[in-house]
């Protein structure tokens, strides 16, 4: 449907639909309209789209586990024994064994006393923040935090103070201004999903102690990627015991679905009783829990997957930069190719798609205005031959659109 072409709205539309159509037309006019694209295969280095094999460079399937045979088998066995759904909230219908096993495994993996599984990363962040902060408290968040962290802060009813991206000097000023609060909760991503850079955790830990604050870190894009055994940024910096609340996801490097909050036994018990997105949501499907547990086993047994991932990211990042593309500073496999203009980002993504490379244009409100980009994410499954093919497509597309010389 071409919303931009709706000069006269269809008479068959009611007022509500007319308002929606007008809003969509306005988004299209600003190159901010989004569409779903069907993928006809499992996530992998290549996917099928419309019967055509495409190189996948915009997935968070960092280690290539989403279609792994061992995850499929684990999910299949759990389906046969436990069925498809969990039936109800775990507090109502009971906690199925695959979830309890997974939580024990996650606690060992994170080096914490306990872990609690949520239905998704969004639910984990909303539930945890709103349980830990409320009226009389101050929540302090990085300006580039993920939407789920931002929404959790807004819904908490605490006073929300936003510090400049990775600016611990600004965070210190805000903490000093918040001394009268009942509780000060610092909330940050470990790896920022659209930029690929990392939080300054060592400085944040120092500020946490100085101001008697609580530190919550979302390790979604660090789990399976950074740190010893893929345990995340806090573990990489040997700060795991200094972070009060560690949020992780099962849906990115671990190839399944769901998320968790890891920390003390007291934290887990508190969230079971106070996190509304845990209490009032059906438990995670047992097949997904079983698959995630198997992914943790593979992560431990096959450390070469992480080495391949980081090597591929360095290889492609270096070649794109040498070709003349502007790459934002990144410490992870997330490679932001900065274009600035929304129309240019869409045109570049379309030109790449024609050449068999699937990369998505990232535009506001996901990123700030004027910073549209292509978020390129190689995986452990890509070969250097694959990445050379990607580079060729980028160079040809960039020259065609006069983005590089």
One Martini backbone bead per residue (centre of mass of N, CA, C, O) as a GRO file, in nm:
protein
  405
    1UNK     BB    1   0.094   0.037   0.024
    2UNK     BB    2   0.057   0.383  -0.069
    3UNK     BB    3   0.052   0.637   0.154
    4UNK     BB    4   0.160   0.887  -0.006
    5UNK     BB    5  -0.091   0.863  -0.227
    6UNK     BB    6  -0.303   0.981  -0.008
    7UNK     BB    7  -0.491   1.248  -0.084
    8UNK     BB    8  -0.760   1.076  -0.077
    9UNK     BB    9  -0.943   0.929   0.137
   10UNK     BB   10  -1.116   0.667   0.178
   11UNK     BB   11  -1.459   0.647   0.228
   12UNK     BB   12  -1.446   0.359   0.381
   13UNK     BB   13  -1.311   0.499   0.599
   14UNK     BB   14  -1.272   0.564   0.902
   15UNK     BB   15  -1.144   0.787   1.111
   16UNK     BB   16  -0.930   0.607   1.236
   17UNK     BB   17  -0.805   0.503   0.966
   18UNK     BB   18  -0.732   0.783   0.858
   19UNK     BB   19  -0.528   0.851   1.078
   20UNK     BB   20  -0.339   0.616   1.022
   21UNK     BB   21  -0.281   0.675   0.723
   22UNK     BB   22  -0.159   0.957   0.772
   23UNK     BB   23   0.074   0.863   0.954
   24UNK     BB   24   0.203   0.674   0.742
   25UNK     BB   25   0.251   0.889   0.526
   26UNK     BB   26   0.443   1.059   0.699
   27UNK     BB   27   0.660   0.842   0.732
   28UNK     BB   28   0.717   0.799   0.431
   29UNK     BB   29   0.806   1.097   0.373
   30UNK     BB   30   1.061   1.039   0.597
   31UNK     BB   31   1.179   0.745   0.571
   32UNK     BB   32   1.013   0.566   0.833
   33UNK     BB   33   0.896   0.328   0.706
   34UNK     BB   34   0.786  -0.004   0.786
   35UNK     BB   35   0.863  -0.355   0.703
   36UNK     BB   36   0.801  -0.676   0.645
   37UNK     BB   37   1.016  -0.971   0.596
   38UNK     BB   38   1.026  -1.270   0.451
   39UNK     BB   39   1.153  -1.581   0.580
   40UNK     BB   40   1.227  -1.929   0.446
   41UNK     BB   41   1.432  -1.983   0.693
   42UNK     BB   42   1.674  -2.033   0.879
   43UNK     BB   43   1.898  -1.898   1.062
   44UNK     BB   44   2.198  -1.768   0.894
   45UNK     BB   45   2.436  -1.690   0.674
   46UNK     BB   46   2.195  -1.796   0.505
   47UNK     BB   47   1.893  -1.706   0.331
   48UNK     BB   48   1.548  -1.725   0.240
   49UNK     BB   49   1.411  -1.497  -0.016
   50UNK     BB   50   1.196  -1.564  -0.245
   51UNK     BB   51   1.398  -1.816  -0.327
   52UNK     BB   52   1.656  -1.657  -0.229
   53UNK     BB   53   1.988  -1.636  -0.170
   54UNK     BB   54   2.111  -1.477   0.134
   55UNK     BB   55   2.311  -1.268   0.297
   56UNK     BB   56   2.336  -1.249   0.649
   57UNK     BB   57   2.381  -0.903   0.818
   58UNK     BB   58   2.119  -0.861   1.064
   59UNK     BB   59   2.183  -1.058   1.291
   60UNK     BB   60   2.199  -1.202   1.640
   61UNK     BB   61   2.336  -1.484   1.538
   62UNK     BB   62   2.647  -1.495   1.622
   63UNK     BB   63   2.703  -1.833   1.653
   64UNK     BB   64   2.491  -2.009   1.484
   65UNK     BB   65   2.243  -2.152   1.680
   66UNK     BB   66   1.943  -2.135   1.574
   67UNK     BB   67   1.999  -2.410   1.370
   68UNK     BB   68   2.104  -2.617   1.555
   69UNK     BB   69   2.076  -2.954   1.604
   70UNK     BB   70   2.090  -2.956   1.921
   71UNK     BB   71   1.857  -2.756   1.963
   72UNK     BB   72   1.642  -2.911   1.812
   73UNK     BB   73   1.655  -3.170   1.984
   74UNK     BB   74   1.594  -3.044   2.258
   75UNK     BB   75   1.319  -2.929   2.178
   76UNK     BB   76   1.188  -3.196   2.089
   77UNK     BB   77   1.207  -3.348   2.361
   78UNK     BB   78   1.044  -3.140   2.522
   79UNK     BB   79   0.786  -3.164   2.359
   80UNK     BB   80   0.731  -3.466   2.417
   81UNK     BB   81   0.715  -3.426   2.739
   82UNK     BB   82   0.580  -3.103   2.782
   83UNK     BB   83   0.510  -2.964   2.537
   84UNK     BB   84   0.447  -2.639   2.441
   85UNK     BB   85   0.321  -2.508   2.693
   86UNK     BB   86   0.305  -2.378   3.035
   87UNK     BB   87  -0.018  -2.266   3.083
   88UNK     BB   88   0.115  -2.050   3.292
   89UNK     BB   89   0.209  -1.917   3.542
   90UNK     BB   90   0.447  -2.030   3.760
   91UNK     BB   91   0.268  -1.956   4.020
   92UNK     BB   92   0.025  -2.139   3.918
   93UNK     BB   93   0.138  -2.410   3.733
   94UNK     BB   94   0.430  -2.408   3.760
   95UNK     BB   95   0.772  -2.529   3.727
   96UNK     BB   96   0.930  -2.640   3.479
   97UNK     BB   97   1.218  -2.815   3.458
   98UNK     BB   98   1.370  -2.664   3.223
   99UNK     BB   99   1.375  -2.390   3.379
  100UNK     BB  100   1.524  -2.477   3.635
  101UNK     BB  101   1.778  -2.580   3.494
  102UNK     BB  102   1.849  -2.319   3.349
  103UNK     BB  103   1.888  -2.141   3.602
  104UNK     BB  104   2.126  -2.299   3.716
  105UNK     BB  105   2.309  -2.264   3.467
  106UNK     BB  106   2.312  -1.952   3.463
  107UNK     BB  107   2.439  -1.907   3.740
  108UNK     BB  108   2.706  -2.045   3.671
  109UNK     BB  109   2.774  -1.872   3.420
  110UNK     BB  110   2.758  -1.587   3.600
  111UNK     BB  111   2.840  -1.624   3.908
  112UNK     BB  112   2.571  -1.673   4.070
  113UNK     BB  113   2.318  -1.764   4.282
  114UNK     BB  114   2.100  -1.664   4.062
  115UNK     BB  115   1.815  -1.716   3.832
  116UNK     BB  116   1.562  -1.553   3.614
  117UNK     BB  117   1.312  -1.633   3.393
  118UNK     BB  118   1.193  -1.478   3.103
  119UNK     BB  119   1.015  -1.423   2.805
  120UNK     BB  120   1.198  -1.154   2.772
  121UNK     BB  121   1.392  -0.880   2.760
  122UNK     BB  122   1.167  -0.677   2.798
  123UNK     BB  123   1.042  -0.812   3.050
  124UNK     BB  124   1.295  -0.804   3.226
  125UNK     BB  125   1.333  -0.496   3.235
  126UNK     BB  126   1.056  -0.404   3.326
  127UNK     BB  127   1.032  -0.583   3.583
  128UNK     BB  128   1.294  -0.501   3.731
  129UNK     BB  129   1.274  -0.193   3.746
  130UNK     BB  130   0.980  -0.175   3.872
  131UNK     BB  131   1.068  -0.336   4.130
  132UNK     BB  132   1.328  -0.144   4.223
  133UNK     BB  133   1.152   0.114   4.139
  134UNK     BB  134   1.010   0.432   4.268
  135UNK     BB  135   0.888   0.629   4.466
  136UNK     BB  136   1.178   0.819   4.571
  137UNK     BB  137   1.342   0.746   4.328
  138UNK     BB  138   1.640   0.702   4.114
  139UNK     BB  139   1.695   0.683   3.764
  140UNK     BB  140   1.996   0.602   3.574
  141UNK     BB  141   2.051   0.663   3.216
  142UNK     BB  142   2.151   0.602   2.918
  143UNK     BB  143   2.072   0.759   2.618
  144UNK     BB  144   2.134   0.459   2.452
  145UNK     BB  145   1.941   0.284   2.553
  146UNK     BB  146   1.726   0.055   2.541
  147UNK     BB  147   1.389   0.061   2.519
  148UNK     BB  148   1.338  -0.129   2.765
  149UNK     BB  149   1.486   0.052   2.967
  150UNK     BB  150   1.335   0.313   2.923
  151UNK     BB  151   1.051   0.200   2.988
  152UNK     BB  152   1.114   0.103   3.272
  153UNK     BB  153   1.178   0.381   3.386
  154UNK     BB  154   0.905   0.520   3.320
  155UNK     BB  155   0.722   0.294   3.478
  156UNK     BB  156   0.838   0.318   3.781
  157UNK     BB  157   0.793   0.628   3.908
  158UNK     BB  158   1.054   0.737   3.896
  159UNK     BB  159   1.313   0.934   3.872
  160UNK     BB  160   1.451   1.045   3.561
  161UNK     BB  161   1.799   1.024   3.461
  162UNK     BB  162   2.006   1.140   3.190
  163UNK     BB  163   2.305   1.038   3.047
  164UNK     BB  164   2.557   1.068   2.868
  165UNK     BB  165   2.723   0.881   2.659
  166UNK     BB  166   2.957   0.735   2.858
  167UNK     BB  167   2.928   0.968   3.094
  168UNK     BB  168   3.056   0.967   3.415
  169UNK     BB  169   3.057   1.264   3.486
  170UNK     BB  170   2.753   1.305   3.452
  171UNK     BB  171   2.666   1.083   3.646
  172UNK     BB  172   2.791   1.212   3.897
  173UNK     BB  173   2.619   1.466   3.902
  174UNK     BB  174   2.343   1.315   3.927
  175UNK     BB  175   2.413   1.172   4.193
  176UNK     BB  176   2.460   1.427   4.362
  177UNK     BB  177   2.150   1.521   4.302
  178UNK     BB  178   2.045   1.220   4.448
  179UNK     BB  179   2.092   1.188   4.768
  180UNK     BB  180   1.773   1.194   4.869
  181UNK     BB  181   1.722   0.929   4.774
  182UNK     BB  182   1.638   0.616   4.850
  183UNK     BB  183   1.719   0.522   4.549
  184UNK     BB  184   1.992   0.431   4.323
  185UNK     BB  185   1.956   0.347   3.974
  186UNK     BB  186   2.175   0.200   3.752
  187UNK     BB  187   2.135   0.198   3.386
  188UNK     BB  188   2.279  -0.040   3.142
  189UNK     BB  189   2.439  -0.123   2.882
  190UNK     BB  190   2.702  -0.303   2.769
  191UNK     BB  191   2.601  -0.323   2.471
  192UNK     BB  192   2.533  -0.120   2.206
  193UNK     BB  193   2.320  -0.216   1.952
  194UNK     BB  194   2.389   0.041   1.732
  195UNK     BB  195   2.723   0.079   1.805
  196UNK     BB  196   2.919  -0.143   1.970
  197UNK     BB  197   2.969  -0.026   2.237
  198UNK     BB  198   3.087   0.026   2.574
  199UNK     BB  199   3.061   0.039   2.889
  200UNK     BB  200   3.189   0.205   3.186
  201UNK     BB  201   3.209  -0.006   3.437
  202UNK     BB  202   3.437   0.073   3.628
  203UNK     BB  203   3.327   0.362   3.684
  204UNK     BB  204   3.043   0.271   3.779
  205UNK     BB  205   3.132   0.109   4.022
  206UNK     BB  206   3.265   0.342   4.173
  207UNK     BB  207   3.001   0.513   4.190
  208UNK     BB  208   2.828   0.313   4.335
  209UNK     BB  209   2.993   0.317   4.599
  210UNK     BB  210   3.002   0.626   4.657
  211UNK     BB  211   2.655   0.637   4.632
  212UNK     BB  212   2.496   0.386   4.709
  213UNK     BB  213   2.423   0.210   4.459
  214UNK     BB  214   2.258   0.050   4.188
  215UNK     BB  215   2.357  -0.206   3.944
  216UNK     BB  216   2.237  -0.236   3.602
  217UNK     BB  217   2.304  -0.490   3.344
  218UNK     BB  218   2.275  -0.528   2.993
  219UNK     BB  219   2.402  -0.833   2.819
  220UNK     BB  220   2.275  -0.913   2.543
  221UNK     BB  221   2.543  -0.841   2.339
  222UNK     BB  222   2.762  -1.015   2.530
  223UNK     BB  223   2.647  -1.280   2.528
  224UNK     BB  224   2.877  -1.505   2.378
  225UNK     BB  225   3.116  -1.277   2.317
  226UNK     BB  226   3.216  -1.188   2.598
  227UNK     BB  227   3.438  -1.314   2.785
  228UNK     BB  228   3.459  -1.578   2.978
  229UNK     BB  229   3.270  -1.799   2.801
  230UNK     BB  230   3.061  -1.557   2.736
  231UNK     BB  231   2.969  -1.385   3.015
  232UNK     BB  232   3.064  -1.092   2.949
  233UNK     BB  233   3.165  -0.779   3.043
  234UNK     BB  234   3.193  -0.810   3.348
  235UNK     BB  235   3.376  -1.060   3.322
  236UNK     BB  236   3.597  -0.931   3.143
  237UNK     BB  237   3.649  -0.710   3.396
  238UNK     BB  238   3.608  -0.845   3.676
  239UNK     BB  239   3.278  -0.741   3.774
  240UNK     BB  240   3.048  -0.941   3.852
  241UNK     BB  241   3.032  -0.881   4.176
  242UNK     BB  242   2.955  -0.558   4.124
  243UNK     BB  243   2.687  -0.649   3.998
  244UNK     BB  244   2.359  -0.666   4.097
  245UNK     BB  245   2.231  -0.671   3.790
  246UNK     BB  246   2.191  -0.930   3.539
  247UNK     BB  247   2.113  -0.913   3.204
  248UNK     BB  248   1.991  -1.167   2.978
  249UNK     BB  249   1.995  -1.351   2.672
  250UNK     BB  250   1.855  -1.623   2.451
  251UNK     BB  251   1.820  -1.477   2.138
  252UNK     BB  252   2.108  -1.458   2.032
  253UNK     BB  253   2.379  -1.628   2.075
  254UNK     BB  254   2.180  -1.873   2.188
  255UNK     BB  255   1.925  -1.915   1.971
  256UNK     BB  256   1.660  -1.849   2.121
  257UNK     BB  257   1.441  -1.765   2.399
  258UNK     BB  258   1.457  -1.506   2.617
  259UNK     BB  259   1.540  -1.435   2.972
  260UNK     BB  260   1.745  -1.280   3.245
  261UNK     BB  261   1.807  -1.262   3.600
  262UNK     BB  262   2.109  -1.196   3.782
  263UNK     BB  263   2.203  -1.297   4.128
  264UNK     BB  264   2.073  -1.312   4.409
  265UNK     BB  265   1.850  -1.478   4.594
  266UNK     BB  266   1.699  -1.225   4.685
  267UNK     BB  267   1.640  -1.113   4.407
  268UNK     BB  268   1.477  -1.349   4.293
  269UNK     BB  269   1.253  -1.346   4.511
  270UNK     BB  270   1.164  -1.057   4.463
  271UNK     BB  271   1.082  -1.090   4.159
  272UNK     BB  272   0.868  -1.310   4.202
  273UNK     BB  273   0.693  -1.089   4.385
  274UNK     BB  274   0.732  -0.797   4.188
  275UNK     BB  275   0.742  -0.886   3.886
  276UNK     BB  276   0.494  -0.845   3.664
  277UNK     BB  277   0.627  -0.987   3.402
  278UNK     BB  278   0.628  -1.260   3.568
  279UNK     BB  279   0.359  -1.307   3.722
  280UNK     BB  280   0.165  -1.220   3.444
  281UNK     BB  281   0.319  -1.462   3.283
  282UNK     BB  282   0.377  -1.701   3.091
  283UNK     BB  283   0.584  -1.933   3.067
  284UNK     BB  284   0.832  -2.054   2.919
  285UNK     BB  285   0.890  -2.258   2.685
  286UNK     BB  286   1.040  -2.563   2.723
  287UNK     BB  287   1.190  -2.580   2.448
  288UNK     BB  288   1.350  -2.313   2.485
  289UNK     BB  289   1.499  -2.391   2.742
  290UNK     BB  290   1.643  -2.642   2.628
  291UNK     BB  291   1.794  -2.494   2.403
  292UNK     BB  292   1.953  -2.296   2.586
  293UNK     BB  293   2.106  -2.511   2.746
  294UNK     BB  294   2.252  -2.623   2.496
  295UNK     BB  295   2.399  -2.360   2.419
  296UNK     BB  296   2.576  -2.350   2.675
  297UNK     BB  297   2.728  -2.609   2.609
  298UNK     BB  298   2.850  -2.515   2.340
  299UNK     BB  299   2.998  -2.268   2.447
  300UNK     BB  300   3.191  -2.446   2.622
  301UNK     BB  301   3.290  -2.658   2.389
  302UNK     BB  302   3.306  -2.401   2.153
  303UNK     BB  303   3.520  -2.141   2.151
  304UNK     BB  304   3.568  -2.095   1.840
  305UNK     BB  305   3.316  -1.930   1.777
  306UNK     BB  306   3.414  -1.665   1.902
  307UNK     BB  307   3.669  -1.635   1.733
  308UNK     BB  308   3.528  -1.624   1.458
  309UNK     BB  309   3.354  -1.378   1.511
  310UNK     BB  310   3.582  -1.170   1.575
  311UNK     BB  311   3.734  -1.212   1.310
  312UNK     BB  312   3.508  -1.132   1.115
  313UNK     BB  313   3.466  -0.846   1.223
  314UNK     BB  314   3.752  -0.741   1.170
  315UNK     BB  315   3.765  -0.801   0.868
  316UNK     BB  316   3.517  -0.627   0.776
  317UNK     BB  317   3.579  -0.358   0.913
  318UNK     BB  318   3.847  -0.305   0.768
  319UNK     BB  319   3.743  -0.320   0.469
  320UNK     BB  320   3.528  -0.098   0.486
  321UNK     BB  321   3.718   0.128   0.568
  322UNK     BB  322   3.913   0.105   0.319
  323UNK     BB  323   3.667   0.167   0.112
  324UNK     BB  324   3.526   0.445   0.268
  325UNK     BB  325   3.371   0.384   0.512
  326UNK     BB  326   3.189   0.489   0.794
  327UNK     BB  327   3.298   0.377   1.110
  328UNK     BB  328   3.203   0.325   1.405
  329UNK     BB  329   3.310   0.286   1.704
  330UNK     BB  330   3.404  -0.058   1.788
  331UNK     BB  331   3.410  -0.367   2.018
  332UNK     BB  332   3.232  -0.542   1.818
  333UNK     BB  333   3.023  -0.715   1.581
  334UNK     BB  334   2.912  -0.430   1.560
  335UNK     BB  335   2.866  -0.253   1.242
  336UNK     BB  336   2.854   0.088   1.182
  337UNK     BB  337   2.727   0.234   0.889
  338UNK     BB  338   2.754   0.563   0.819
  339UNK     BB  339   2.502   0.801   0.662
  340UNK     BB  340   2.254   0.980   0.815
  341UNK     BB  341   2.054   0.947   0.585
  342UNK     BB  342   1.762   0.785   0.532
  343UNK     BB  343   1.760   0.755   0.220
  344UNK     BB  344   2.044   0.637   0.194
  345UNK     BB  345   1.996   0.388   0.367
  346UNK     BB  346   1.772   0.267   0.192
  347UNK     BB  347   1.929   0.260  -0.077
  348UNK     BB  348   2.159   0.077   0.022
  349UNK     BB  349   1.989  -0.165   0.111
  350UNK     BB  350   1.863  -0.214  -0.172
  351UNK     BB  351   2.131  -0.256  -0.330
  352UNK     BB  352   2.221  -0.501  -0.162
  353UNK     BB  353   1.979  -0.682  -0.213
  354UNK     BB  354   2.027  -0.708  -0.522
  355UNK     BB  355   2.325  -0.848  -0.433
  356UNK     BB  356   2.256  -1.057  -0.180
  357UNK     BB  357   2.230  -0.847   0.076
  358UNK     BB  358   2.118  -0.847   0.417
  359UNK     BB  359   2.037  -0.515   0.521
  360UNK     BB  360   1.942  -0.278   0.761
  361UNK     BB  361   1.789   0.018   0.803
  362UNK     BB  362   1.872   0.262   1.048
  363UNK     BB  363   1.629   0.462   1.216
  364UNK     BB  364   1.431   0.668   1.329
  365UNK     BB  365   1.407   0.609   1.674
  366UNK     BB  366   1.650   0.411   1.713
  367UNK     BB  367   1.803   0.665   1.624
  368UNK     BB  368   1.926   0.951   1.591
  369UNK     BB  369   1.903   1.215   1.423
  370UNK     BB  370   2.141   1.191   1.156
  371UNK     BB  371   2.221   0.848   1.216
  372UNK     BB  372   2.194   0.677   0.989
  373UNK     BB  373   2.221   0.314   0.920
  374UNK     BB  374   2.418   0.022   0.897
  375UNK     BB  375   2.379  -0.292   1.059
  376UNK     BB  376   2.656  -0.498   1.084
  377UNK     BB  377   2.650  -0.877   1.131
  378UNK     BB  378   2.854  -1.100   1.173
  379UNK     BB  379   2.931  -1.446   1.194
  380UNK     BB  380   3.064  -1.757   1.264
  381UNK     BB  381   2.955  -1.879   0.977
  382UNK     BB  382   3.118  -1.705   0.820
  383UNK     BB  383   3.316  -1.650   0.557
  384UNK     BB  384   3.553  -1.484   0.383
  385UNK     BB  385   3.402  -1.519   0.117
  386UNK     BB  386   3.143  -1.391   0.211
  387UNK     BB  387   3.272  -1.113   0.293
  388UNK     BB  388   3.376  -1.046   0.011
  389UNK     BB  389   3.092  -1.032  -0.111
  390UNK     BB  390   2.997  -0.804   0.065
  391UNK     BB  391   3.209  -0.596  -0.015
  392UNK     BB  392   3.140  -0.580  -0.313
  393UNK     BB  393   2.849  -0.479  -0.268
  394UNK     BB  394   2.928  -0.220  -0.122
  395UNK     BB  395   3.103  -0.090  -0.338
  396UNK     BB  396   2.899  -0.089  -0.568
  397UNK     BB  397   2.676   0.065  -0.415
  398UNK     BB  398   2.841   0.314  -0.325
  399UNK     BB  399   2.909   0.408  -0.614
  400UNK     BB  400   2.626   0.426  -0.732
  401UNK     BB  401   2.548   0.644  -0.483
  402UNK     BB  402   2.799   0.824  -0.407
  403UNK     BB  403   2.947   0.740  -0.116
  404UNK     BB  404   3.198   0.658  -0.281
  405UNK     BB  405   3.498   0.652  -0.488
   0.00000   0.00000   0.00000
